Amino acid sequence: MEFLGKPRSQRAAFLPLCLLFLKILHPGHSHLYSSSYAGDKVIRLIPNTEEEAYALKKIYQQLKVDLWQPSSISQVSEGTVTDVHIPHNGSRALLAFLQETNIHYKILMEDLQKVLEKGSSLPTQRSRRSVSGYNYEVYHSLEEIQNWMHHLNKTHSGLIHMFSIGKSYEGRSLFVLKLGRRSRAYKRAVWIDCGIHAREWIGPAFCQWFVKEALLTYRSDPTMRKMLNHLYFYIMPVFNVDGYHFSWTNDRFWRKTRSRNSRFRCRGVDANRNWRVKWCDEGASMHPCDDTYCGPFPESEPEVKAVANFLRKHKKHIRAYLSFHAYAQMLLYPYSYKYATIPNFSCVESAAHKAVKALQSVYGIQYRYGPASSTLYVSSGSSVDWAYKNGIPYTFAFELRDTGHFGFLLPEMLIKPTCTETMLAVKNITMHLLRKCP
């Protein structure tokens, strides 16, 4: 959109007045975390100068907005694509400011509540739990996913073993599926987790899809048979169980865990900023109310500690770590916390290139790939960096579909194509691991 520009001096004079107006409208953060999003908008902005980026940061801090991309206000800079969820009673003031200062924007979602209602938030046919009968093309609640895991554990004991690695903050079991043909011979393993961030529902949907494909194609697909014969897959469909449950029952856009803070009313920690690797450095926040809050100390969250303990215990045979997020259409590898080249760069880069090429071959969907710090943004305390630093040579984070048109509200009709193409990428990485790199 085009707007008439103003001299910089007029922009500077307008900013404090606008911020004051916004402060009156939004005295607190609680409005964002309600069940109603009627009139809320999702807007995309790209600041053209550092001056514009600075102005946007100030507004975002004043509004206490829900940033969709990037995840932290500190990561907003010149040229950075910014997707922001604005409450309805603040959007008019923000849009007025953007027009006044000639900062270009695009409205991605005019009314967030209508987008939510348009999507099938309560899909049918969820009770059928057999591999062939269970509906993998809808999103499932935590209870349904865990019931599905129990069912597979009973009906496919030859290839699946279900176990718990601990309890969440609210006392829920942290279940993992061990997938692969049992043998006495030493076998390397791949760890896969989904749903570190609660609102990224396509992640758990992919973890379920992966298990389904493995079980259904083990006998007919030579690649899958080789994967399950030579490797074990540890699959955690929902990492952040408390947050995921909360995103179904209370707030669709909840991101963090649900742990309590003794000094603040705000709850939860970003489970992907809570790992002991450059903890609470750049790209993480020390404030408990922020979506990228790193926690009071590394591994403060029982979910993070449980996974870290499991990976530490089995790191001699776990050769790959794959974590599934949304959204951006990217395949990322270390480092996240700094701009530097990993020692086994050529091997990892080759695997990423081939995986993205395989993914694109299905529907033509393009993924960017590269080090997380330069491809996405710098962030500290991430699981991918931690896994790599702890001896797992292949560590990747997928940012699944899309690039912002639907954002966290990826429609159920896109579950199948998203998972189908992602399966090819994962199989490609796995086969690369078996063929080439130790």
C-alpha positions in Angstrom: 0.0 0.0 0.0 1.2 3.6 -0.8 0.8 6.5 1.6 1.8 10.1 1.5 5.1 10.5 3.3 6.0 13.0 6.1 9.3 14.7 6.8 11.3 12.8 9.5 11.0 15.7 11.9 7.2 15.4 11.7 7.4 11.6 12.1 9.5 12.0 15.3 7.0 14.5 16.7 4.0 12.2 15.9 5.5 9.1 17.6 5.2 10.1 21.3 1.6 11.2 20.8 0.7 8.0 19.1 2.5 6.0 21.9 0.6 7.9 24.5 -2.7 7.1 22.8 -1.8 3.4 22.5 -0.8 3.3 26.2 -4.3 4.6 27.2 -5.9 1.9 25.0 -3.7 -0.9 26.3 -2.7 -0.6 29.9 -1.9 -4.4 30.1 -1.2 -7.6 28.3 -4.1 -9.6 29.5 -6.4 -8.7 26.6 -4.3 -10.7 24.2 -4.8 -13.9 26.2 -8.6 -14.2 26.0 -10.8 -16.5 24.0 -12.2 -13.8 21.7 -10.2 -12.4 18.7 -13.2 -10.5 17.1 -11.8 -7.6 15.1 -8.2 -8.5 15.8 -5.9 -8.1 12.8 -2.7 -9.7 11.6 -0.5 -7.2 9.8 2.8 -7.6 7.9 5.3 -4.8 8.0 8.8 -4.4 6.6 10.7 -1.5 8.0 12.8 0.2 5.3 15.2 2.0 7.6 16.6 1.5 11.1 14.5 4.6 12.1 11.3 2.8 11.1 12.5 -0.4 12.9 13.1 1.6 16.0 9.7 3.2 15.8 8.0 -0.2 15.4 9.9 -1.7 18.3 8.6 1.1 20.5 5.0 0.6 19.4 5.2 -3.2 19.8 6.5 -2.7 23.3 3.8 -0.2 24.1 1.0 -2.4 22.7 2.4 -5.7 24.2 1.6 -7.2 20.8 1.7 -10.8 19.9 4.6 -11.1 17.4 4.2 -14.0 15.0 7.4 -13.3 13.0 10.0 -12.8 14.3 9.4 -14.1 17.8 11.1 -11.3 19.6 10.9 -7.5 19.4 14.7 -7.3 19.6 14.9 -9.1 16.3 12.9 -6.4 14.4 15.4 -4.6 12.2 15.7 -2.9 8.8 14.4 -5.2 6.1 12.9 -7.8 8.5 9.5 -9.2 7.7 7.3 -8.6 10.7 4.0 -10.3 11.2 2.1 -8.9 14.2 -1.2 -9.8 15.8 -2.9 -6.6 16.9 -6.0 -6.5 19.3 -9.0 -4.8 17.7 -9.1 -1.7 19.9 -5.4 -1.0 19.1 -5.4 -1.6 15.4 -7.0 1.7 14.4 -4.3 3.7 16.3 -1.5 1.6 14.9 -2.8 1.9 11.3 -3.1 5.6 11.7 0.5 5.8 12.9 1.7 3.7 10.0 -0.1 5.9 7.5 1.2 9.0 9.2 4.8 7.8 9.1 4.6 6.2 5.7 5.6 2.8 7.0 4.3 0.3 4.4 2.1 -2.6 5.6 -0.2 -5.3 4.4 -3.2 -6.7 6.3 -2.9 -10.5 6.3 -6.0 -11.2 8.3 -8.8 -8.6 8.6 -10.6 -10.4 11.4 -8.8 -13.1 13.3 -11.9 -14.5 14.9 -13.5 -15.1 11.5 -10.4 -16.8 10.3 -10.5 -19.1 13.4 -14.2 -19.9 12.9 -13.7 -20.5 9.2 -11.1 -23.1 9.9 -12.6 -26.4 11.3 -11.5 -26.1 14.9 -13.5 -29.1 16.0 -12.9 -31.7 13.2 -15.0 -34.8 13.1 -14.0 -38.5 12.7 -11.4 -38.3 15.5 -12.4 -41.3 17.5 -11.2 -43.9 14.9 -7.7 -44.8 16.1 -6.4 -47.6 13.8 -3.5 -46.5 11.5 -5.7 -46.8 8.4 -8.9 -45.4 10.0 -7.5 -42.6 12.2 -7.9 -39.2 10.5 -4.5 -37.8 10.0 -5.8 -34.8 8.0 -7.2 -32.9 11.0 -5.6 -31.4 14.1 -5.9 -33.5 17.3 -6.1 -32.6 20.9 -3.5 -33.8 23.4 -5.8 -36.4 24.8 -6.5 -37.8 21.3 -2.8 -37.9 20.4 -2.0 -39.7 23.6 -4.8 -42.2 23.1 -3.5 -42.8 19.6 0.0 -43.4 21.0 -1.4 -46.0 23.5 -3.4 -47.7 20.7 -0.3 -48.0 18.4 1.7 -49.3 21.3 -0.8 -52.2 21.7 -1.4 -52.9 18.1 2.1 -52.5 16.5 4.3 -53.8 19.3 6.7 -55.2 16.7 7.8 -51.8 15.5 6.6 -49.4 18.3 7.4 -49.1 22.0 5.8 -46.3 24.0 7.4 -44.9 27.1 7.4 -41.8 29.3 10.5 -39.7 30.0 9.0 -37.7 32.8 6.2 -35.3 33.8 5.3 -31.8 32.7 4.9 -28.8 35.0 1.2 -29.6 35.3 1.8 -33.3 35.8 1.1 -34.7 32.3 3.2 -37.6 31.1 5.9 -36.8 28.5 5.4 -39.7 26.1 7.8 -40.8 23.4 7.4 -43.5 20.7 10.4 -45.7 19.9 10.0 -46.7 16.3 12.0 -49.3 14.5 12.6 -53.0 14.0 13.9 -54.5 17.1 17.3 -56.2 16.8 20.2 -57.1 19.1 22.7 -55.4 16.8 23.9 -51.8 17.7 21.6 -49.3 16.0 22.0 -45.6 15.6 19.0 -43.4 16.3 17.2 -40.3 15.2 15.3 -38.0 17.7 12.2 -36.2 16.3 10.2 -33.7 18.4 7.2 -31.6 17.5 5.2 -29.0 19.4 7.9 -27.2 21.4 5.7 -24.1 20.8 2.1 -24.7 21.6 0.4 -22.8 18.8 2.3 -24.5 16.0 -0.2 -27.2 15.5 1.2 -28.5 12.2 4.2 -29.8 14.1 2.3 -32.5 16.1 0.3 -33.3 13.0 3.5 -34.1 11.1 4.9 -36.3 13.9 1.7 -38.4 13.7 1.9 -38.4 9.9 5.5 -39.7 10.1 4.6 -42.6 12.3 1.6 -43.5 10.2 3.7 -43.5 7.0 6.4 -45.6 8.6 3.9 -48.2 9.7 1.9 -48.3 6.5 4.9 -48.4 4.1 7.4 -50.5 6.0 6.8 -53.6 3.9 6.2 -51.9 0.6 8.8 -49.1 0.5 12.4 -50.2 0.4 13.6 -46.8 1.8 11.3 -46.9 4.8 12.2 -50.6 5.4 15.9 -49.7 5.4 15.4 -46.8 7.7 13.4 -48.8 10.3 15.8 -51.8 10.0 19.0 -49.8 10.5 17.8 -47.0 12.8 15.6 -46.3 15.8 13.4 -43.2 15.7 12.5 -41.6 19.0 9.4 -39.5 18.3 7.9 -37.0 20.7 4.6 -35.8 19.0 4.0 -33.1 21.6 6.9 -31.7 23.5 5.1 -28.8 25.3 2.1 -30.8 26.5 0.8 -28.2 28.9 1.0 -25.4 26.4 -0.5 -27.4 23.6 -3.5 -28.4 25.8 -3.9 -24.7 26.8 -3.9 -23.7 23.1 -6.9 -26.0 22.6 -8.8 -25.0 25.7 -8.0 -21.3 26.4 -5.8 -19.4 24.0 -5.2 -20.6 20.4 -2.1 -18.5 20.2 -0.3 -19.5 23.4 3.4 -20.3 22.7 5.2 -21.0 26.0 5.0 -23.7 28.7 2.6 -23.2 31.6 5.0 -22.9 34.6 4.3 -20.3 37.3 6.6 -17.5 38.2 6.7 -16.5 41.9 7.1 -12.8 41.2 5.0 -12.3 38.1 1.4 -13.2 37.1 2.6 -14.1 33.6 3.1 -17.8 33.1 5.3 -20.0 31.0 8.8 -20.1 29.5 9.8 -20.4 25.8 10.9 -24.0 25.7 13.2 -23.2 22.8 15.2 -20.6 24.8 15.6 -22.7 27.9 18.5 -24.9 26.9 22.0 -24.6 28.4 23.8 -23.1 25.4 24.4 -19.4 25.5 21.3 -19.3 27.7 19.4 -16.0 27.8 21.7 -14.2 25.4 20.7 -12.5 22.2 17.2 -13.4 20.9 15.9 -14.4 24.3 14.2 -12.3 27.0 14.7 -12.2 30.8 11.1 -10.8 31.3 8.6 -13.5 32.3 5.8 -11.8 30.3 7.6 -12.0 27.0 7.0 -14.8 24.6 10.8 -15.5 24.3 11.3 -15.6 28.1 14.3 -17.9 28.7 13.2 -19.0 32.2 14.8 -18.4 35.6 17.7 -20.8 34.8 18.7 -23.3 32.0 16.5 -26.4 32.0 14.1 -24.8 34.5 11.2 -26.4 32.6 10.6 -30.0 33.4 9.8 -30.7 29.8 13.2 -29.4 28.6 15.1 -31.1 31.4 13.4 -34.5 30.7 14.4 -34.3 27.0 17.9 -33.0 27.7 18.4 -35.9 30.2 17.2 -38.5 27.7 19.4 -37.1 24.9 22.4 -37.0 27.3 21.8 -40.6 28.3 21.6 -41.8 24.7 23.9 -39.4 22.9 26.3 -42.1 21.9 23.9 -43.6 19.5 21.6 -40.7 18.6 23.1 -39.3 15.4 20.4 -36.9 14.3 18.0 -34.4 16.1 15.0 -33.1 14.1 12.7 -30.5 15.6 9.5 -29.3 13.8 8.2 -25.8 14.1 6.0 -23.3 12.1 6.0 -21.1 10.2 8.5 -19.8 7.5 9.2 -22.7 5.1 12.8 -23.1 6.2 15.3 -25.9 7.0 17.7 -24.6 9.6 20.8 -26.0 11.2 23.4 -24.6 13.8 24.4 -22.2 14.8 21.4 -20.2 16.1 23.2 -18.2 18.7 26.1 -16.9 16.6 27.3 -16.3 13.0 29.8 -19.1 12.6 30.3 -22.2 10.5 29.9 -25.6 12.1 32.8 -28.1 11.7 30.8 -30.6 9.6 29.3 -27.9 7.5 29.8 -29.6 4.1 28.0 -32.7 5.2 25.1 -30.9 6.9 24.8 -28.4 4.1 24.7 -31.2 1.5 21.9 -33.0 3.4 19.9 -29.8 3.7 20.2 -29.0 0.0 19.1 -32.4 -1.0 16.2 -32.5 1.5 14.9 -29.1 0.3 15.2 -30.2 -3.3 13.2 -33.4 -2.5 10.5 -31.4 -0.7 10.1 -29.0 -3.6 9.7 -31.9 -6.0 6.2 -32.7 -4.7 4.2 -29.5 -5.0 6.9 -26.9 -5.9 7.0 -25.4 -2.4 10.3 -23.6 -1.9 12.2 -23.8 1.4 15.2 -21.6 2.3 17.9 -23.5 4.1 21.1 -22.6 6.0 22.4 -21.7 9.4 19.6 -20.5 11.7 21.3 -17.3 12.7 21.7 -16.0 9.2 18.7 -17.6 7.6 16.1 -16.8 10.2 17.5 -14.8 13.2 19.9 -15.1 16.1 18.5 -16.9 19.1 20.1 -18.3 22.2 19.3 -21.3 24.3 17.8 -23.3 21.4 17.4 -27.1 21.3 19.1 -27.5 18.0 22.3 -25.7 19.2 22.2 -27.7 22.4 21.9 -31.0 20.7 24.8 -30.1 18.3 27.0 -28.9 21.2 26.2 -32.2 23.0 27.6 -34.4 20.3 24.7 -35.0 17.9 26.2 -34.2 14.5 23.0 -33.8 12.5 20.7 -31.3 14.0 17.9 -29.6 12.0 14.9 -27.4 12.7 12.1 -27.4 10.2 9.9 -24.3 9.9 6.9 -25.8 8.1 4.3 -24.1 5.9 3.4 -21.4 5.2 5.1 -18.0 4.8 2.4 -15.9 6.5 -0.8 -16.1 4.6 -2.3 -18.4 7.2 0.6 -18.4 9.7 -0.2 -20.4 12.8 -3.7 -21.1 11.4 -2.7 -23.4 8.6 -6.0 -25.0 7.4 -6.5 -28.7 7.8 -6.8 -29.1 4.0 -3.0 -28.3 3.9 -2.0 -30.9 6.5 -1.7 -33.6 3.9 0.4 -31.7 1.3 2.6 -30.2 4.0 3.3 -33.6 5.6 3.7 -35.4 2.3 6.4 -33.1 1.1 8.1 -33.0 4.5 8.2 -36.8 4.6 10.4 -36.7 1.6 12.8 -34.2 3.2 13.1 -36.3 6.4 13.6 -39.5 4.5 16.3 -37.8 2.4 18.1 -36.6 5.5 17.9 -40.0 7.1 19.2 -41.8 4.0 22.0 -39.2 3.8 22.9 -40.1 7.4 23.0 -43.8 6.6 24.9 -43.4 3.4 27.5 -40.8 4.0 28.2 -39.1 7.3 29.2 -41.0 10.5 
